[in-house]
Amino acid sequence: MPTPERSTTTVVFCDVAGVPADALTVDALARLRLAARRRQCQVRLRGASPELRELVAFLGLGDVLLG
């Protein structure tokens, strides 16, 4: 029986404490997430303000950036 492949996904933590909650930030985070995904990495945000979390969710990217 063949052995299952092991996951080679790398998780990168991005500290966003103190980052402004605006469209420019969300755009940069979405681009970071896309680049990471292309390299089989995952991005996890740390320290996101409630305002940034709300904006990300409002723009429909909550599952992508916060999930």
TORKETI-970843 format. One line per field, with one value per atom (N, C-alpha, C): x, y, z; atom name; residue number from 1; residue in three letters. Coordinates in Angstrom, 1 decimal, padded with zeros to 4 digits. Example, Ala and Ser with C-alpha at 12.3 -4.5 7.8 and 13.67 -1.06 7.14 Angstrom:
BEGIN
px c(013.2; 012.3; 013.2; 012.8; 013.7; 012.9)
py c(-005.7; -004.5; -003.3; -002.2; -001.1; 000.0)
pz c(007.8; 007.8; 007.8; 007.1; 007.1; 007.9)
name c(N; CA; C; N; CA; C)
resi c(1; 1; 1; 2; 2; 2)
resn c(ALA; ALA; ALA; SER; SER; SER)
END
This chain:
BEGIN
px c(000.8; 000.0; 000.9; 000.6; 001.5; 001.3; 002.3; 002.2; 001.6; 000.8; 000.2; 001.3; 001.1; 002.0; 001.9; 003.0; 002.9; 002.7; 002.0; 001.8; 003.1; 003.4; 004.5; 004.1; 002.9; 002.4; 003.1; 003.6; 004.3; 003.3; 003.2; 002.3; 003.2; 002.8; 003.5; 002.6; 003.1; 002.3; 002.7; 001.7; 001.8; 001.2; 002.1; 001.7; 001.1; -000.2; -000.8; -001.3; -000.8; -001.1; -000.6; -001.5; -001.1; -001.2; -001.6; -001.8; -003.2; -003.2; -004.5; -005.6; -006.8; -007.9; -008.4; -007.8; -008.3; -008.1; -008.6; -008.6; -007.2; -006.3; -004.9; -004.3; -004.6; -004.1; -004.7; -006.0; -006.7; -006.2; -005.9; -005.4; -004.0; -003.2; -001.8; -001.9; -002.8; -003.0; -003.5; -004.4; -005.0; -003.9; -003.0; -001.9; -000.9; -000.6; 000.3; -000.3; -001.5; -002.2; -002.1; -002.3; -002.3; -000.9; 000.1; 001.5; 001.9; 001.5; 001.8; 001.1; -000.1; -000.8; -000.2; 000.4; 001.1; 002.3; 002.9; 004.1; 003.7; 002.5; 002.0; 002.2; 002.0; 002.1; 000.7; 000.5; -000.7; -000.3; -001.1; -000.9; -001.9; -001.4; -002.3; -002.0; -003.1; -002.9; -002.9; -002.0; -002.0; -002.1; -002.9; -003.0; -003.9; -004.8; -005.7; -006.7; -006.9; -007.8; -009.2; -010.2; -011.6; -012.0; -011.5; -011.9; -011.3; -010.1; -009.5; -010.3; -010.7; -011.4; -012.8; -013.4; -014.7; -014.6; -013.6; -013.4; -013.1; -012.3; -012.0; -013.3; -014.1; -015.3; -016.3; -016.4; -017.3; -017.0; -015.7; -015.2; -015.3; -015.8; -016.0; -014.7; -013.7; -012.5; -012.2; -013.2; -013.0; -012.6; -013.2; -012.8; -011.4; -011.0; -009.6; -008.5; -008.8; -007.7; -007.8; -009.0; -009.1; -009.4; -009.8; -010.2; -009.0)
py c(-001.2; 000.0; 001.2; 002.2; 003.4; 004.3; 004.9; 005.8; 007.2; 007.8; 009.1; 010.1; 011.1; 012.2; 013.1; 013.6; 014.5; 015.9; 016.7; 018.1; 018.9; 019.7; 020.5; 022.0; 022.3; 023.6; 024.3; 025.5; 026.3; 027.4; 027.7; 028.7; 029.9; 031.1; 032.3; 033.2; 033.7; 034.6; 036.1; 036.9; 038.3; 039.1; 039.9; 040.8; 042.0; 042.3; 043.4; 044.4; 044.3; 045.2; 046.6; 047.5; 048.9; 049.3; 048.3; 048.6; 049.2; 050.3; 051.0; 050.0; 050.2; 049.4; 050.2; 050.0; 050.7; 049.7; 050.2; 049.3; 049.0; 049.9; 049.6; 048.5; 048.4; 047.3; 046.0; 046.0; 044.8; 044.3; 045.2; 044.9; 044.2; 044.8; 044.2; 042.9; 042.7; 041.4; 040.3; 040.7; 039.8; 039.4; 040.3; 040.0; 039.1; 039.4; 038.5; 037.1; 037.0; 035.7; 034.9; 035.6; 035.0; 034.5; 035.4; 035.0; 033.8; 033.8; 032.7; 031.4; 031.5; 030.3; 029.7; 030.5; 030.0; 029.3; 029.5; 028.9; 027.8; 027.4; 026.4; 026.8; 028.1; 028.6; 029.1; 029.2; 029.8; 031.1; 032.1; 033.3; 033.4; 033.6; 033.8; 035.2; 035.9; 037.3; 037.3; 038.1; 038.2; 039.7; 039.9; 041.3; 042.2; 041.6; 042.4; 043.2; 044.4; 045.2; 044.8; 045.1; 044.8; 045.6; 046.8; 047.5; 046.8; 046.3; 045.6; 044.3; 043.6; 042.4; 042.7; 043.8; 044.1; 044.5; 045.3; 045.7; 044.5; 043.6; 042.3; 041.5; 041.4; 040.6; 041.4; 042.7; 043.5; 043.3; 043.2; 043.1; 041.6; 040.8; 039.4; 038.5; 039.0; 038.2; 037.6; 037.6; 037.0; 035.6; 034.7; 033.3; 033.2; 034.1; 034.0; 034.5; 035.6; 036.2; 036.0; 035.7; 035.5; 034.1; 033.3; 031.9; 031.0)
pz c(000.0; 000.0; 000.0; -000.9; -000.9; 000.3; 000.7; 001.9; 001.4; 002.3; 001.9; 001.9; 001.0; 000.9; 002.2; 002.6; 003.7; 003.2; 004.0; 003.6; 003.7; 002.7; 002.8; 002.9; 003.3; 003.5; 004.6; 004.3; 005.3; 005.8; 007.1; 007.6; 007.9; 007.4; 007.7; 008.5; 009.6; 010.5; 010.1; 009.9; 009.6; 010.7; 011.4; 012.5; 011.9; 012.0; 011.5; 012.5; 013.7; 014.8; 014.4; 014.6; 014.3; 012.8; 012.0; 010.5; 010.3; 009.5; 009.3; 008.6; 009.0; 008.5; 007.3; 006.1; 004.9; 003.7; 002.6; 001.4; 000.9; 001.1; 000.7; 001.5; 002.8; 003.6; 003.2; 002.9; 002.5; 001.2; 000.3; -001.0; -000.9; 000.0; 000.2; 000.8; 001.8; 002.4; 001.4; 000.6; -000.4; -001.4; -001.8; -002.7; -002.0; -000.7; 000.0; 000.1; 000.4; 000.5; -000.9; -002.0; -003.3; -003.6; -003.3; -003.6; -002.7; -001.5; -000.6; -001.1; -001.5; -002.0; -003.2; -004.1; -005.2; -004.9; -003.7; -003.2; -002.1; -002.1; -001.2; 000.3; 000.6; 001.9; 002.4; 003.6; 004.2; 005.0; 005.0; 005.7; 006.9; 008.1; 009.2; 009.8; 010.0; 010.6; 012.1; 012.6; 014.1; 014.4; 015.5; 016.0; 015.2; 014.4; 013.5; 014.4; 014.2; 015.0; 014.6; 015.5; 015.1; 013.9; 013.7; 012.5; 011.2; 011.3; 010.1; 009.8; 010.9; 010.7; 010.1; 010.5; 010.0; 008.5; 008.2; 006.8; 005.9; 006.3; 005.6; 005.4; 006.4; 006.3; 005.4; 005.5; 004.7; 003.2; 002.9; 001.5; 001.0; 001.8; 001.4; 001.4; 002.2; 002.2; 003.5; 004.4; 005.7; 005.7; 004.9; 004.8; 004.3; 003.4; 002.8; 003.7; 004.3; 005.1; 006.6; 007.1; 008.6; 008.9; 008.0; 008.2; 008.4)
name c(N; CA; C; N; CA; C; N; CA; C; N; CA; C; N; CA; C; N; CA; C; N; CA; C; N; CA; C; N; CA; C; N; CA; C; N; CA; C; N; CA; C; N; CA; C; N; CA; C; N; CA; C; N; CA; C; N; CA; C; N; CA; C; N; CA; C; N; CA; C; N; CA; C; N; CA; C; N; CA; C; N; CA; C; N; CA; C; N; CA; C; N; CA; C; N; CA; C; N; CA; C; N; CA; C; N; CA; C; N; CA; C; N; CA; C; N; CA; C; N; CA; C; N; CA; C; N; CA; C; N; CA; C; N; CA; C; N; CA; C; N; CA; C; N; CA; C; N; CA; C; N; CA; C; N; CA; C; N; CA; C; N; CA; C; N; CA; C; N; CA; C; N; CA; C; N; CA; C; N; CA; C; N; CA; C; N; CA; C; N; CA; C; N; CA; C; N; CA; C; N; CA; C; N; CA; C; N; CA; C; N; CA; C; N; CA; C; N; CA; C; N; CA; C; N; CA; C; N; CA; C; N; CA; C)
resi c(1; 1; 1; 2; 2; 2; 3; 3; 3; 4; 4; 4; 5; 5; 5; 6; 6; 6; 7; 7; 7; 8; 8; 8; 9; 9; 9; 10; 10; 10; 11; 11; 11; 12; 12; 12; 13; 13; 13; 14; 14; 14; 15; 15; 15; 16; 16; 16; 17; 17; 17; 18; 18; 18; 19; 19; 19; 20; 20; 20; 21; 21; 21; 22; 22; 22; 23; 23; 23; 24; 24; 24; 25; 25; 25; 26; 26; 26; 27; 27; 27; 28; 28; 28; 29; 29; 29; 30; 30; 30; 31; 31; 31; 32; 32; 32; 33; 33; 33; 34; 34; 34; 35; 35; 35; 36; 36; 36; 37; 37; 37; 38; 38; 38; 39; 39; 39; 40; 40; 40; 41; 41; 41; 42; 42; 42; 43; 43; 43; 44; 44; 44; 45; 45; 45; 46; 46; 46; 47; 47; 47; 48; 48; 48; 49; 49; 49; 50; 50; 50; 51; 51; 51; 52; 52; 52; 53; 53; 53; 54; 54; 54; 55; 55; 55; 56; 56; 56; 57; 57; 57; 58; 58; 58; 59; 59; 59; 60; 60; 60; 61; 61; 61; 62; 62; 62; 63; 63; 63; 64; 64; 64; 65; 65; 65; 66; 66; 66; 67; 67; 67)
resn c(MET; MET; MET; PRO; PRO; PRO; THR; THR; THR; PRO; PRO; PRO; GLU; GLU; GLU; ARG; ARG; ARG; SER; SER; SER; THR; THR; THR; THR; THR; THR; THR; THR; THR; VAL; VAL; VAL; VAL; VAL; VAL; PHE; PHE; PHE; CYS; CYS; CYS; ASP; ASP; ASP; VAL; VAL; VAL; ALA; ALA; ALA; GLY; GLY; GLY; VAL; VAL; VAL; PRO; PRO; PRO; ALA; ALA; ALA; ASP; ASP; ASP; ALA; ALA; ALA; LEU; LEU; LEU; THR; THR; THR; VAL; VAL; VAL; ASP; ASP; ASP; ALA; ALA; ALA; LEU; LEU; LEU; ALA; ALA; ALA; ARG; ARG; ARG; LEU; LEU; LEU; ARG; ARG; ARG; LEU; LEU; LEU; ALA; ALA; ALA; ALA; ALA; ALA; ARG; ARG; ARG; ARG; ARG; ARG; ARG; ARG; ARG; GLN; GLN; GLN; CYS; CYS; CYS; GLN; GLN; GLN; VAL; VAL; VAL; ARG; ARG; ARG; LEU; LEU; LEU; ARG; ARG; ARG; GLY; GLY; GLY; ALA; ALA; ALA; SER; SER; SER; PRO; PRO; PRO; GLU; GLU; GLU; LEU; LEU; LEU; ARG; ARG; ARG; GLU; GLU; GLU; LEU; LEU; LEU; VAL; VAL; VAL; ALA; ALA; ALA; PHE; PHE; PHE; LEU; LEU; LEU; GLY; GLY; GLY; LEU; LEU; LEU; GLY; GLY; GLY; ASP; ASP; ASP; VAL; VAL; VAL; LEU; LEU; LEU; LEU; LEU; LEU; GLY; GLY; GLY)
END
